[in-house]
Amino acid sequence: MFSLRLAFRNLLRQKKRTLFTGLSMFVGFVLACISIGWAEGSYNNMIDSFTRNRLGHIQVHAAGYTEHPTLYNTIDDPGRVLEKIASVPDVTAAAPRIYTAGLVSVGEKSAGARIIGIDRERENRTTTFDTQIIAGSYFTAEAGQALLGKELATTLNASPGDSIVIVSQAADGSIANARYTIRGLLDTGNPVANRSSLYITLKDAQQLFVLEGRVHEIVVVVSSLPAVNRAADGIRRALGNDKLTVETWEEFAKQFYRAMEADKGGMYIMLVVVILIVAITVLNTILMAVLERQREYGVLRALGTRPAAIVKMVLNETFLLSIISVVLGSVVGFIVNYLLAAHGIRLAEPIEWGGIQLRVMKSEVNLQEFLLPGLTVIFTSLAVALFPALKAARTEPASTMRTF
């Protein structure tokens, strides 16, 4: 305790030098803290948009469907499966879907399309599907309605109110064909989906493709991103040996996940640059302080102070200053990140990344954004202070006192 009090008094002796060194630590910590919070908030915002847009946090399929998706590889008795999924903690919603492909035509124009059957009520609770309507309106309770991606509608020269014919294959081997009324047009934010997707209600899809009581996929969303793996494990336990596969977004969207992880590398490179700047500044100021205090160290050595005690004194001063800088920086960093998390920054033009449009950039407040920069600043400062401390400890009393 005495050594820390002595270190504190030594810091107050040279207020300008202490302020300059502490300010470099403070600014470096705050920049790193805000940058990590901003980056984490942006990543989580992108992940949330990506998963809630259409894919969900977790997907359930029949075994082998992901590797070889076919019309016949289905989840049987989806109602029972949905009940089991709903019983898992952290699960907030789930929606069943049917997928197949077919030929669609409006008048004389035709195109290939991916046909997706959705439960209109469950889908709205699970994803942001209904907010993607840009023309017309969402499904009503009536049968025989369809929604088109905007680019597919352009290809077919179609608009809400037009009739569209679907021709495909049913699960019993027959030809599936029916006429639907276009209810609305969609902009999913994904060019591929906009160009190829046509949506009908789950009930219509089951009837058209002879898949009564069967679906291809169940999309699940959970309360938060940290709960995804825990919820996935809970779903696996709840389903037991139902010959179903449960995958998280990191597994069924591997390319997106890898791209996100690669992009995070840039954040850590930035952190390294900031810490290097802090390290150089701290080394420079502490080395200057040691050179200025050569006579003081010489007197201490002449009085019998051991070199180890001088090293400890210099390191204590650095440690105390770094702690003060980190504590003050944490207050400022928390306030800035909290404001950015609560209000964000609305962009004049949305940023598109991987088919996802981000209109508001927000930060995130968590322990990592304070702990990682804080420990890095403290240990880096101590590491670079070791050389000046050793130099001070090697001071020769006689020569130093003659010189100074």
N, C-alpha and C positions, 0 to 999 in steps of 0.2 A: 504493500500500500504506500509505503514511504517513497519507493522508487517512482510510482505513478504521480505522486504529489510533486516530486522533484522534476519529473518530466513536464508536468503542467506548468510549473514556474519557469522552466527553461523556454517553453513555447511562448510565454508571455513576455520574455525578455526582448525578443526580436519580433515585434508584432507584424511588421510589414512582410518579413520573410515567411512567417507562419501563415499569414493571410494568403500570400501568393501560393504557397504549397497546398494549403487546405482548399483553396479555391479550385486548383487544378484537379484535386481528388473529387471535390464536390461536383464540379461541372462534368467530369468524366463519368461519375456514377449516375448523375441525373440523365445524361444523354443515353447511357446504356440502358437504364431503367425504362425510360420512355420508349426507346427504340424497340426493346424486347416486348413491352406491353402492346405497342402499336402493331408490331409484326404478329404477335400471337393473336391479337384481336382480328387482324386482317385474315390470317389463316383460318381461324375458327369461323369467321363470317363467311369465307368462301366455302368451307366444308359444310356449314349449316345450309347455305344456299344450294350447294350441290346436292346434298342429301334430301332436303325438304322440297326441292324443286320437283323431283320425280322418283329418285332412286331409293330414298329412305336410308335409315341408319343400318338396318338389318334386313336381309332377304331370306325367305324360306322357299325351297324348291324340293321337288321330288329328287331322289338320289340320281345323279347322272345328268340332270337337266342342264346344268350350267355348261358342262362339257359338250353335250349333244342335245340342244334344244329341239324337241319335236312336238308335234301336236298331241301325240299320244302319251307322253310322259307327264302325267298330271298328279296334283295333290288331290287325293280322294277325301270326301267328307270335310271340306274346308271349314264348315261351321264348327265342327268339333276342334279342329286345329286352332281356329281363331279364339275359341273360348280358352284353350290352354295358354295361348300366347297372352291373352288379356289378363290372366291370373298372375303373370310374372311382374314383380316390382320393377319400377322405372319405365315400363311400357306405357306409352300414352295413347297410341292408336295403331291400327293395322288395317290394311286394305288388300283384298284379293284381286288378281288380274288374270286375264287370258291373253296369250300372244299367238299370232299366226301371221301369215302373209297372203296376199291375194291381189287380184286385179280390180281396180276401181275405175269407174267411168262416169263422166258427167256430159250428157249429150254425145257429141262425136269424139270427145277427148278422153283418153284413158292413160293410166299410169300404174306401175306397181306400187304397193303400199304395205307398210307394216300395220296390221289391224290389231288394236288393243281394246279389250273389253274391261271396263272398270265399274266398280260399285260407286255410283254417283255420290252417295252420302258418306261412305267410309273414306273415299278418296279425298274428299274435302277436309276431313278431320286429320288425314295423314299427311297430305302434301299441300302445296300451294297451287294445285292444278286450276281451280276455278278463277284464280287471279290472273291467269295467263290469257284469258279471253280478250281479244282485241276487236272483234266484230261479232255481232249477234249476241247470243246469250248461252248460258250453261244448260245442261240437261234438265228437263222437267220429268215428272212422273210418267209421262206418256212413252210408249214404245216407239221404235222406228226412227230414232234420232242419231245424228252423227256430228262429230267435231273434227275439223281438219287443221293440220299445220298450215301456216300461212303460205309457205312456198309451194306446198302441194296444191293448195287452192289456186294459186297463180298458174301452175302447170295445167290444171284442169279448167281454168277460167271459171271457177266456181265461187259462189257467194251464198250467204245465209238465205235459206228458203228454197234453194235448188235441190233437185233430187239427185242422189248418187247411188249407183248400182255397185254392189260388191259381188265378186265371183271368186270362189276359193274352193278348198277341199274340206269336207267334214270328217269327223273322227270315225264315222262308220263307212267311209269310202265313197260316199255320194258327193255330188257337186253341191256346194253351198252357194246359194245366190239369193240376194234379197235387195230390195230398194229401201233407201233411207232418205230422210229429209235433213239437209245440212242445217244444224242449229246455230253453229258459230265457228269462228276461226281462232286459232291459237298462235301465240308466240311464246314458245317454251324457253327461249334464250339459247337453244341448241340448234344450229343450222341443219344438222342431220335429221333431227326429230321433226323440225319444221318442214323439211323437204319430203319426208316419207311416212309420217304418222297419220293414221285415221283412228278415231276413238268412237266406240259405241258402248252402250251400257252392258254391264256384265250379264244381265238376264238375256238381252238380245244376242250376245255373243255365245252364250251357252246353248241357246236355241238354234242359232244359225249353224254352229259347228258341231252340234250333237255332243255337247259336253255338260249335260245336266249334272249338277252336283260335283263338278270338278273344276279346278283352276290350275294354272301353271305356276303362279307366284303369289306369295303373300309378302307385302312390303310393311316393315315395322319401323316406327319412329319412337324414340325414347326421350326422357326428360332432359338429358344433357349429353354432350359428347363424352365426358368422363364415364358416363354410365353405360356406354355402348357394349363394351366387352362383358361387363357384369350381367347386363340384360341378355346378351347372346348366350352366355353360359346357363342362365336361368331358363331360357327357351329350350335349349338342348335337353336339360333335365326334365322339363315339363313334357316335352314331346316323346322322350324315351326312345324306344325302338320302332318309331313310325316310318323308318326308311326315308327320312327327310334330311336335307342338308340345311344348316343354318350358317350364314356367312355375314360378317360385318362389312361395312363399306370399304374398309381397308383391303378386304379380300376380293370382293366382286368388282371393285374399281381400282385395281392395282396401278394402272398407269397414272391416274389422278393422284393416288397416294404417293407414288414415287416422285412425281413432279413436285408435290408439296414438300416432301422431305428434301429434295434437291434444292428447292428455293429457300428452305430454312437455312441451308448452308451459308447463304449470303448474309443472313442475320449474324451468324457467329463470326464470319470474317469481319463484318463491321465492328463487332464487339472487340475483336482482337486489335483492330486499328485504334479504337478509342483507348484501350488499355495500354497499348504501346506509347501513345501520346502522354498518358498519365505517368507511365513508368519513366519516360525520358525526362519529363518535367520534375518529378520527385527526385530522381537521381541527381539532376543538375542542382536543384535548390539545396538538397541535403549535403551534397559534396561541397558547395560553396559555404554552407554553414559550418561544416567541419573545418575547412581551411581557415575561416575567420576565427574559429575558437581554438586554434592550435595552442595558444598560450594557456588557455583554461585547462586543456587536456594535459599540457606539460606540468602545470602546477599540481593537478590531481595525481599524475604519475609520481611526481616528486614527493607527494605526501603519502605514497604507498598504495594508491588505488590500483587494483589489479586490472590488467587489460580486459578481462572478461566483464568486469563491472562497467567499464567505459562502453563496451559493445552493447551491453544491456541497456545503458542509459540512452544511447542513440536510438536503439530499436524501440524502447519504450516511448520516446518522443514521437517517433513515426507511427507507432501503433495507436497511441492516444489521438493523434491528429487524424488518422484515417478513420477511427471510430466516430469521432465528432463529425467528420465530413459525411460519412455514410448515414448517420442518424439524421442530420439536417437534410441531406439529399433524399432520404426516404420520405420525409414529410412533403417536400416539394414534388417528388416523383409520384407519390400517392395522389396528391391533389390534382396534378395534371392528368394522370391516367384515369382517375375517377371521372373528371369532367369529359375527357375524350370517350370514355366508356358509356357515360350517361347520355351524351348529346351527339358525339361523333362529328364528322365533317362531311357535309353533303357536297358531292362532286358536281361540277357544272355539266360534265359529260361522264356517263357511266363507264367504268373500266370493265372490259370483257376479257375473261381468262378462262380458257377451256370450256367455252360455251356458257359461262356464268357471267351475268352482269351485276356489278357492284355499284350501287348508287350512293351509299353512305359508308364511310370508313370509320370504324370504331376501334378503340383500344380495349384492353382487358386488364383487370386488376387481379393478380394472383401472387402467391408467395415467391414463385420462381423469379419473377422480374426484379425482385428486391434481393433475394438470397444470392443468386448467381453473380450479379455485378458487385454486390457488397463484399462477398468473400474474395472475388477476383481483385478488387481494388485494395483490400486489406493485405492479402498475401503478396500481391505484386509490389505494393509499397514496401513491405518488410523485406522482400527479396532484393529490391534495388537499393535499399538502405543498408544492406549488409556490407557492401564494399566500402562506403564511407565510414561505417562503424569500425570495420577492421583497420582502416587507415588511421582513424582516431586512436584506436587501441595501440597502434605501433609507434605512437609519438614518443620521441626521445626527449626526456625532460631537460637535459643540459643544453642541447643544441637549440631546442625550441625556445627556451627562455632567453638565450643569447640573441636569437634572431628577432623575437617579438618583444 
